[in-house]
Amino acid sequence: MKFFNSSTNFESVLKKYFSFKNETRSLEPFAEFLESVKKSDFTDVLNFLRNNPNFAENFKHYIHNVFEGRPFNLSLTEANILSENAFFPELKKRILNKILPPVENEKTVWYMIDNVSIRPKKDLRYLHNLPENEIDDFLNLLGASDFITKPNVKKELIFSMSILSWRVTGMAMEVEVVRMAPQYRNLDNPFLALQNELEALTEDLKNDPELQLHSKDSRYKQIKIYTEHCHEFVNIAFKNSAKYGISGKINQSLLKIRQQTERIYEIVQLLVIDNEQDITIKSKQLIFNILNYKSHKNNIADLINDSTRLISHLITNHTAETGTHYITSTRKEYMTMFYKASGGGIIVGALCVLKMLYGYIPGSDFSHAFLYSMNYAMGFIMIYLMGFTLATKQPAMTAATMTKVLSEEGNSKRNNTEFAHLVSKLFRSQFIAFVGNVLLSFPIALAIIYGLDVFFSQNLAVERSDKLLKDLDPFKSKAILHASIAGFYLFISGIISGNIGNNSVFYQIPERIAKNLSIRNFLGKKTAKRLSKYYAKNWPGIVSNFWFGVFLGATAPIGLFFGLDLDIRHITFAAGNFALGLYGKDFSVDSYTFWISFVTVFLIGFFNFLVSFSLSMFLAFRSRKMNFGQVSEIYREIFRYFVKNPFKFFFPLSSGLDKKADDLMSSTLTNKQEEH
């Protein structure tokens, strides 16, 4: 419960509680005083206390009495530090703490802050906005400007560091954590060394309660060096995640180790006193640190940002490596992309007819969801394994590639025009992939439905033609929304691919297959090795294509089950459905229907691309901590380059910038190979 009365001013509060020597340990006077001070000019508060020494003395006595015997180590060892070793338990705990704050020990500073400060962040901003000299004067009036030198305060600080050190050492010695930084296996463990140094400092304080560290003190230097080594351990572990992969639990453990070592360093800094001014500065800093830690203790946004950034980086790292295969440079590569997209279009044309036929099968929504999902999934896996291309699968990959090029340190001095030229190569690669898909899916669907008509002497598309053509009218259907849903699924399938790739590396699945005794005895060493390589190369793509198919196939039946108008629209399938709709109508459609359907096919492709590319670019930017403002000039340069050279965004025209743009890509690939 918070104790305050917003209608009182600071003078009335001081007169009410401190016109006499108040012996209470209740927090109500303190809470009321702080609330009244925030509504007043702090200079007036100081002048009143200076002009009324009796009130100042009584208030000082009360403050010392309230704080006496209240340990504050919890505020240093718990606040704003992860308490769980997994993301979801930590998230659940923080949400619960926000809704129903936990019950704390009433004899701690932790409890006192909770029951005095109503809005910790706002109160902290108020204190930060006060003039430094006024805060110093206020602490002097309370006799608290030198409390950092008190033996019991130093004892609490060193005890807090010891607690953090014990915890961090235990986590750093876990097998899976040590595996992330093998460089330290044969070296002295910095966490153990830090713990030993803190234990020695604790012993020194017991022998000499007046012990004071200074910046040239060997004990302080050793602690500083060991904390730096601990930081380096965590940095190496995170860097090696590209090589070894990482799990959510290890990611959380490393974040926790980093937070605790940073806290140890922040605490030891408070104990370093080189001159008289440092005493007040460090006393004040301790107060601000405690309030700052406390104000962020249940911050959910910070938890999500810190916990998901590395995982998203690894996901986009994998998709970036894949995305390089979707950017064409030469005319030969451009035409190769067209042929691959044409192959994909042939398969999709057949899938369109199959899906239409599955719709005639009587059954429940679930059975149709299963049939549609398997139709899409098996078709997409076939496209992937045969080396063909589904155009809209590319944006999720190429967005990560472009961001990786932007964020490489070696490219910090790049020429924006060169990058704009690289974007033109990406765009024309996407364009020719769209063309290949659409040009083949339309005639193949038409040829198959015609063949079925000849074979069965029945136009199987008649019953579905009205709906197929209506779905291609953005004014009579939710074609744009449904195209955006498909774009979102494309983005999700890219995440699945990257996540599977990361897990494959972390759990060493290819190595397990190659060295599994049962597989080697049954299939032979060479076959086991080939199976291992096949898994490493193809499994992420197979799984992502399977789930992409499931998402596309299940959306409409699930939407029907819930009474929602949900469905998907994909440019290649839209082209095939356009062919089926025309054939079902015996090509007798008015000009409006024909042209609106024709335009909508490409409009669907645009929104497929826009949504998946935008979401993937956002994830890639976020994973590499890039500021969107930093790339605004690049966007402008891309637009200027398009205005000057529009045809380069559609056709493989040669340019003097080709080599420099390729160098940007090759430097990215080189860095990727070096990581491995």
Secondary structure as GFF3:
##gff-version 3
##sequence-region A 1 676
A	DSSP	alpha_helix	10	18	.	.	.	ID=ss1
A	DSSP	alpha_helix	28	38	.	.	.	ID=ss2
A	DSSP	alpha_helix	42	51	.	.	.	ID=ss3
A	DSSP	alpha_helix	53	67	.	.	.	ID=ss4
A	DSSP	alpha_helix	73	77	.	.	.	ID=ss5
A	DSSP	alpha_helix	87	99	.	.	.	ID=ss6
A	DSSP	alpha_helix	109	116	.	.	.	ID=ss7
A	DSSP	alpha_helix	120	129	.	.	.	ID=ss8
A	DSSP	alpha_helix	132	142	.	.	.	ID=ss9
A	DSSP	three_ten_helix	147	149	.	.	.	ID=ss10
A	DSSP	alpha_helix	151	172	.	.	.	ID=ss11
A	DSSP	alpha_helix	175	180	.	.	.	ID=ss12
A	DSSP	three_ten_helix	182	184	.	.	.	ID=ss13
A	DSSP	alpha_helix	190	207	.	.	.	ID=ss14
A	DSSP	alpha_helix	218	239	.	.	.	ID=ss15
A	DSSP	alpha_helix	241	244	.	.	.	ID=ss16
A	DSSP	alpha_helix	248	270	.	.	.	ID=ss17
A	DSSP	alpha_helix	276	295	.	.	.	ID=ss18
A	DSSP	alpha_helix	300	323	.	.	.	ID=ss19
A	DSSP	three_ten_helix	324	326	.	.	.	ID=ss20
A	DSSP	alpha_helix	331	360	.	.	.	ID=ss21
A	DSSP	alpha_helix	365	385	.	.	.	ID=ss22
A	DSSP	three_ten_helix	391	393	.	.	.	ID=ss23
A	DSSP	alpha_helix	394	407	.	.	.	ID=ss24
A	DSSP	three_ten_helix	409	411	.	.	.	ID=ss25
A	DSSP	alpha_helix	416	456	.	.	.	ID=ss26
A	DSSP	alpha_helix	462	470	.	.	.	ID=ss27
A	DSSP	alpha_helix	479	506	.	.	.	ID=ss28
A	DSSP	alpha_helix	509	515	.	.	.	ID=ss29
A	DSSP	alpha_helix	517	523	.	.	.	ID=ss30
A	DSSP	alpha_helix	525	561	.	.	.	ID=ss31
A	DSSP	alpha_helix	571	584	.	.	.	ID=ss32
A	DSSP	alpha_helix	591	623	.	.	.	ID=ss33
A	DSSP	three_ten_helix	628	631	.	.	.	ID=ss34
A	DSSP	alpha_helix	632	644	.	.	.	ID=ss35
A	DSSP	three_ten_helix	646	649	.	.	.	ID=ss36
A	DSSP	alpha_helix	658	675	.	.	.	ID=ss37
###
